[in-house]
Amino acid sequence: MQPPTTAQIRTAVEVLKKLGERLNERATHSLIQLPDTQLGDHSAGRIEVRAIEQVTQIRTVTAQLEQWGDELLQQGR
C-alpha cells in the first residue's frame, strides 16, 4: 500500500477540522432549541458531552495525521 501524499494528509486534516466545527455548530443549535426544563437541562448535558467527546476524537486523529505528514516530509528530504 502506498502512503498518502502530504497534500492528501493536509486535505484530510482540513476536512476533519471542518467536521469538528460542524459538530460544535450543530450542538449549539440543538442547545438553543431545548426547552428550559429539567429534561431540557439533562438533554443539554448529554449533547455537550457527546460533542466534546467527538471533537476530542477528531483532534486526536488530526494530530496523528499531522505527525504522519511531518514524518513523510522528513523522509522526502
Residue pairs with C-beta under 8 A, 6 or more apart in sequence:
3 72
4 12
4 72
5 72
6 69
6 72
6 73
6 76
9 65
9 66
9 68
9 69
9 72
10 69
12 65
13 62
13 65
13 66
13 69
16 58
16 61
16 62
16 65
17 58
17 62
19 58
20 54
20 55
20 58
20 59
20 62
23 51
23 54
23 55
23 58
24 51
24 55
26 51
27 47
27 48
27 50
27 51
30 47
31 44
31 47
31 48
34 40
34 41
34 43
34 44
34 47
